[in-house]
């Protein structure tokens, strides 16, 4: 990690940030700083899919990626120290829905002659 100039402190790294890229599935990455209103791009490392696999466009897992903010739809940054996780499959399952009501069978009936006469007169 780079050292902040003029101090012995290392910068805070935001881990497990979910980046929603236009036209792509969301990815999880680490960011040294979140973008501000003045930024035109976002920089991130340690890119992986939500299920922890390598996205097809990542050739070297140790690369640093720079993406224009115009290509980013949403950035989800969990609060540091929270119990944030990216294992969405392990979340509490939704309650089971009641089975759909049975559909009544259609009965082939002869049309009412009075109804047919009114339809023809229109």
N, C-alpha and C positions, 0 to 999 in steps of 0.2 A: 504494500500500500504506500502511496506517496505521502510524504510528510508535508503538512501545511507550512508554507514559508514563514519564518520568524517564530516558530513555536515547535515544541517537541510532541505535539498532539497529532494523532492521525485523524483524517476526516471520517465522519460517520458514513458508513456504507449502508444504503437501503437495500436489504435483501428481500427476495421473493416479491419483487415489484411485478405486477401483471401489466403487460403492454399489449393493447389491442391495436394491431396494425391493419390498415384498410386492406381488404381482400385476402387476409390471412387469418388463421386461427390465432388466438391469443398466445403469447409466450411469457415465460417467467424469466426474470433477469435480475442482476444486481446493478445498482446505480450509485455512483459516488455522491451525486446531488440530483435532486429533482429539478425539472426545468422551471424557469420563471417566465414571467410575461415577456421578457426581453429576449428570450432564447429562440433561435430558429431551428435548432436541432436538439436531439436527445442522444446521450452516449450511455451505453450499457455493456455489461460483460456477463459471462456465465449464463448464456442463453440456453433455455430448454423449454420443451412444451409443458403443458399443464400436467401431463402424466409423467414428466421427468425424462423424456426421450430427446434426442437431438433433432431440431427442425431440419428439413431437407436442404435449406439454404445456408446452413452453418457447416463450413468445411473444417475449421479449426476451432475446437472448443475454448481455446485460450485467447481468441481474438477479441478485440474491442470493436463494437459496432456503433456507427454514427448514422442516425436516421433523421431525415427532415421531419419536423413536427407536423408538416402538412400531410404526412403519411400515417400519422398516429391518430386514432379515434379517441382512445381513453387510456389513461395511465392510472392503475389502482396501486396505491402505495399503502401497505399496512402500517399501522402505528408501531413504531419501534418498541420492542418489549412485549407486544401483544402476543396472543396465542394464534397468530396468523398461520395458516397452512395452505398449501396448494394441492392437497389431496382431496379433490372434490368428490371422488367416488366414495370416500370414507365418511362423508357427511351423513347425517340422519336421513333415512329414506322417507319419502313422502308417504302419507297414509294411503292405504289402498282405497280406490274408488269403488263404489257400489257397481255391480254389473249393470249394463244397460238394460232398459226395460224391453221386454220382448215386443217385436213388431207384429201387429195384427196382420193376419193373412188377408190378402185381397180376395174378395168373392166376385166371381164373374157373374154379374146380374144383367138382366135385360134393362136397357134404358127406359125411363118413363116416357110414354108417348106424349103426354102433355108437355113435358119438359122439352122434348124434341120439337114439338110444334112451336113453342115459344122461341126456341133458338132459330128455327127456320124463318120466323116472321121478322127477325131483327135485321 
